[in-house]
Amino acid sequence: MRLGHLLKGNDTKRKSNRRIIVIEDDVDDEDEEDEDEEETSEEREERLEKERQDRIKNKPPLSQIFNISDFEFVAKQVLPLGTWGYYSTGSDDEFSLRENHYAFGRIFFRPKCLVDVTKASTESGEIFGATFDAPFYCTAFAGSPMAHPDAEKNLILAAGNEKIPYLVPIQCSYPLDTFMSFAKPGQENFHQVHFYTEEQLKNAPEYFKNIEDNYPNIKAFFINVDLPCLGNREKDSKIRAALDPSVNDGLSLFAAPTIKYLNLTWNDMEKLKNSTKIPIVLKGVLRKEDVLKAAELGLGGCLLSNHGGRQLDFAMPPIEILAQSRKLLRENGIKDEDFKMFIDGGIRRGSDIIKALCLGADAVGLGRPFLYAMASYGQPGVERAMQLLKEEMLRDMKLLGVNSVKELNEDMVDIESLKFKGISSSDILYNSNYTNMPPPPFTK
Ligand SMILES: Cc1cc2nc3c(=O)[nH]c(=O)nc-3n(C[C@H](O)[C@H](O)[C@H](O)COP(=O)(O)O)c2cc1C
């Protein structure tokens, strides 16, 4: 059965953008502008593509990559502009996109000293019957074939080697049986699902049953609750509008304002829950009251997420909602072990992961970091990204004075400033990769 057979628009075209334009902040000398005037647009495209190919040839070796932002820096140089626009975009003015990351900068640690941390380990707690080498996962995203010809295969292989879960997307470019055959024996993963039509929703129990019967290592379904329609990914639209139309054909398979999603409700969710033994996690919850409602409905958990800042702009940063949600669950008698909490969005360091665990997350998801690592270096890049996060986590756990993720709790962090949005000190590494919204281009 093809992954996402329920869904349309799954036949990803594997082609790259032909026409490349320069991001505004990459143009820095006047001579280049003068040169442009003598070039036809075809010559300019050719020159820019040649320059990109040169950057691919001369990219830094993997040994020169020290953190997640380094991958992003390389990806921005080697990807075609249209692809970079699709991956990096948020919605509207991108406040949520930026705040997702900055919110972590408003949490500080309260480390314990004089603790024996010689046996510290990043191993996760138990999540739907599985444990992993660390409590983070590669989240679901569409568009992997534009990053690498092997697409999602890089991600499942890297996740298997690093014993990290992969949230297999419904928009995976491989058929389900082929894709799951890439997994190591016993490799445990999750599966992200969204629906476009009533018919797909009706077929969901059959789809779930096939997975229950044939893929027992899929430990949970993460169902989108943040997609009554697509967010306004304006930066992406602006960049695409300036590109050759053939580029848009490829990209619009993943994101076109005309794509319609099914408007799910709590009633649908109750039916979905009753149709499968596999735990259901709501992906895209954005307020603590909905977290409580999900727990009271008997669901497996919630993933607090604003879709990486790509849906409702000004949706709160997930880490802030997390701080409120665990408290509300506990006040209502829901034990931590009975309801799993996840967050994603803006996580770029081991310390970000630790902060989320302190505030009650069982695991956190990262999207663009692994997408950029794959675009720059394929499977070895994704593995290195996972290793870097584990190394950062382990070092920071030791410096915090804890030996296991179980010991991470609110007492280890100071969240006094968390709610004061927009006043973080600058994160220079992160900012240097941020692409400003381009203004409308003049014809000459
Ligand atoms: C290029 C791209 C495509 C995405 N496609 C999907 C998707 O098809 N389904 C989904 O549930 N989330 C999708 N997401 C959202 C991610 O699952 C996740 O919520 C987000 O990437 C987390 O933020 P981060 O990229 O800052 O880590 C996508 C994100 C990106 C960047």
The ligand as an SDF file (V2000), in Angstrom:
LIG
                    3D

 31 33  0  0  0  0  0  0  0  0999 V2000
    9.4190   22.2100    4.7620 C   0  0  0  0  0  0  0  0  0  0  0  0
    8.4690   21.7860    5.8440 C   0  0  0  0  0  0  0  0  0  0  0  0
    7.4250   20.9470    5.5170 C   0  0  0  0  0  0  0  0  0  0  0  0
    6.5430   20.5150    6.5130 C   0  0  0  0  0  0  0  0  0  0  0  0
    5.5570   19.6360    6.1870 N   0  0  0  0  0  0  0  0  0  0  0  0
    4.7510   19.1630    7.1650 C   0  0  0  0  0  0  0  0  0  0  0  0
    3.7480   18.1960    6.8750 C   0  0  0  0  0  0  0  0  0  0  0  0
    3.5890   17.7520    5.7320 O   0  0  0  0  0  0  0  0  0  0  0  0
    2.9560   17.7640    7.8890 N   0  0  0  0  0  0  0  0  0  0  0  0
    3.1160   18.2270    9.1800 C   0  0  0  0  0  0  0  0  0  0  0  0
    2.3950   17.8060   10.0760 O   0  0  0  0  0  0  0  0  0  0  0  0
    4.0660   19.1320    9.4860 N   0  0  0  0  0  0  0  0  0  0  0  0
    4.8830   19.6100    8.5220 C   0  0  0  0  0  0  0  0  0  0  0  0
    5.8430   20.5280    8.8330 N   0  0  0  0  0  0  0  0  0  0  0  0
    5.9700   20.9920   10.2350 C   0  0  0  0  0  0  0  0  0  0  0  0
    6.9130   20.0900   11.0440 C   0  0  0  0  0  0  0  0  0  0  0  0
    6.3350   18.8410   11.3010 O   0  0  0  0  0  0  0  0  0  0  0  0
    7.2830   20.7220   12.3870 C   0  0  0  0  0  0  0  0  0  0  0  0
    6.1080   21.0620   13.0690 O   0  0  0  0  0  0  0  0  0  0  0  0
    8.2070   21.9330   12.2660 C   0  0  0  0  0  0  0  0  0  0  0  0
    9.1290   21.7460   11.2250 O   0  0  0  0  0  0  0  0  0  0  0  0
    8.9520   22.1510   13.5660 C   0  0  0  0  0  0  0  0  0  0  0  0
    9.6970   23.3310   13.5150 O   0  0  0  0  0  0  0  0  0  0  0  0
   11.2710   23.3840   13.1850 P   0  0  0  0  0  0  0  0  0  0  0  0
   11.3840   23.2070   11.7060 O   0  0  0  0  0  0  0  0  0  0  0  0
   11.6580   24.7470   13.6470 O   0  0  0  0  0  0  0  0  0  0  0  0
   11.9560   22.2760   13.9440 O   0  0  0  0  0  0  0  0  0  0  0  0
    6.7230   20.9740    7.8500 C   0  0  0  0  0  0  0  0  0  0  0  0
    7.7860   21.8150    8.1630 C   0  0  0  0  0  0  0  0  0  0  0  0
    8.6530   22.2220    7.1760 C   0  0  0  0  0  0  0  0  0  0  0  0
    9.8000   23.1190    7.5580 C   0  0  0  0  0  0  0  0  0  0  0  0
  1  2  1  0
  2  3  1  0
  2 30  2  0
  3  4  2  0
  4  5  1  0
  4 28  1  0
  5  6  2  0
  6  7  1  0
  6 13  1  0
  7  8  2  0
  7  9  1  0
  9 10  1  0
 10 11  2  0
 10 12  1  0
 12 13  2  0
 13 14  1  0
 14 15  1  0
 14 28  1  0
 15 16  1  0
 16 17  1  0
 16 18  1  0
 18 19  1  0
 18 20  1  0
 20 21  1  0
 20 22  1  0
 22 23  1  0
 23 24  1  0
 24 25  2  0
 24 26  1  0
 24 27  1  0
 28 29  2  0
 29 30  1  0
 30 31  1  0
M  END
$$$$
